[in-house]
Amino acid sequence: MTERTKITGLILAGGRGSRMGHVDKGLQTFRGKPMATHVIERLAPQVASVAINANQNLDQYAAFGVPVWPDDLQGFEGPMAGLETGLRRCTTDYLVTAPCDSPFLPADLVERLSAALEENGADLALAETEEPGDSGEMRVQPHPVFALVKRAALPHLANFLATGGRRMDGWYGAIKVVRVRFDDASAFRNINTLRELQQFESEEE
């Protein structure tokens, strides 16, 4: 398993927040503190250091006491742009990502992703869960924004973005990818809307 000292954590907060009424999701209060703070508190013990990828409200994110890295690509190009920025700016051999609206992420996320990455000689490890589909049948659900990536994979990602690619899994053909199954699907819940924010706020912690 890769040592945590070789891994930087990147919280992806670079979106427009359109599904939450165009507010900055990471700054929305959840159980008494901004959602991004919950993610920092869960991710920080698993890595050497944490940074935030954000494209607006930079001063507010900087107040959390961690580096803030805006996208190198202009125009809110999505999580792939944030990933590329993180790989360019991190000084460790590995980068792990998590979205700013995922306050329940697993305490063993990095441990399990790094073990799978090393065991399989992969360039990227991502989380997946098994969840009920629309018809009630169980289906595998990948979570590509919960991923551990080798910094050495940056040239492949940069080439993919330079040719107009934006899908999270669109560059997987150029690298070796391993998926890691997590049993607790609720740990990967994203709070995307104000209604969900209110719903999860009232649930038991």
ABEGO torsion letter per residue (X at the ends): XBBAAABBBBBBAABAGAAAGGBBAAABBBGGBBAAAAAAAAAAAABABBBBBBABGAAAAAAAGBBBBBBABBGGAEAAAAAAAAAAABABABBBBBBAABAABBAAAAAAAAAAAAAAGBABBBBBBBBBBAAGBBBBBBBAABBBBBAAAAAAAAAAAAAGBABAAAAAAABBBBBBBBABAAAABBBABAAAAAAAAABBX
